[in-house]
Amino acid sequence: MSTAQPNETSPPALASTPALGIRDKLADVGVTIFTQMSALAAEQGALNLSQGFPDFDGPTELLERVNHHLRNGGNQYAPMIGVASLREAVANKVARLYGRDVCPDTEVTITSGATEALFCSLTALVQPKDEVLLLDPAYDSYAPVIRLAGGVPVHVPMVIDSGCYRVDWDQVAAAVTGATRAIVTNSPNNPTGMVFDSEDINALARLADKYGLAIVADEVYEHMAFDGRSHISMTARDDLYGRSFTVSSFGKTYHTTGWKIGYCVAPAHLTALLRKIHQYVTFTSHTPSQLGLADFLTAQPEYDEQLSAFYQAKRDRFLATIAGSKFNWVPTQGTYFQLLDYTAFGLHNDWELARKWTYEAGFASIPLSPFYADPQPSELTRLRFCFAKDDETLDRAGRLLCQL
């Protein structure tokens, strides 16, 4: 799956460098769609509703604690596995929210963002020719990592039912072969906003047990499930934890995506595999941020519990501002992304429409085509919008979308 559509802002991919005999391992992959659309928004002075980052800062107390450590000696290498106080805080969080007692020394690893944790998890798991199941539309970093490890991504499309996305677990089971090693899950899901319910988790558990599958669980939006839904973590289930790498993100939870601090929770035997890769990827992550996060998590452990209400209010405000527009939508179940159906504007290539509206209408969004290996036309009538924005930005977004 290509993570970017070709355009004038993407450097050409070189299939080979004959003089050196070097082949491009990802010759069909260009610059990610997120990089492209954010760059285009900046170039055009457009409102950036594409890449998923807030336009507001994290908690003042957290920023103060990081600054404290920055100015008081916390500037050298942290331990490879992460500072002890932050690993302990993560272990306490997992116990509080999901009822799982994990050892901070052998089951919690701090990483340079969730993307690194996902890279290390997949690289640790996948051997040449192993197959890994992906649920399309899937976040675009998964497939390239599987391919770099010599594996084969197997894409299973979700079903769209009355505008809502769901997994057809029978279809997933039908895609399993003797070479299938693992499945990547992402709930709450980027880009669809779908949240697994208990039936999904039970179906996943049966599938993993029947076929002996490992699970790489991308749970970076774990604190953003709306309308009374609850996120069910792999760490909460005895039948899933022993086979799972569970990945999350401090950047998403504390509105500090630029710090690139994430973590992985996994049983000791899987954590040992992950750390062998992690030590040669980034070795360790920004020390003052780790120390500040540890202080904040210890002082305000329940901060994450208010995020669902916080982001649901932002979702509702965004949807209220576009009530008079021509778009159609189903309110997102989770994450801080909302899909808008543009069918009323006619048939359009989603990539071309996203670019056109960035140039002509003054806002940037994300097309869904880069999230699919083989998209069908019926799956490409929606654009993704980020509503992790302050009220002024959301109101401006509403005005722009209603003017179309």
Helices and strands as residue ranges (DSSP letters): E 16-17, E 22-23, H 33-44, E 47-48, H 60-71, H 84-98, E 108-111, H 113-125, E 131-136, H 142-148, E 152-157, E 159-161, E 164-166, H 169-174, E 180-186, H 198-211, E 214-218, G 234-236, H 238-241, E 244-249, H 250-253, G 257-259, E 262-265, H 268-278, H 287-299, G 303-306, H 307-321, E 337-341, G 343-345, H 350-360, E 363-364, E 366-367, G 369-371, G 377-379, E 382-386, H 391-402
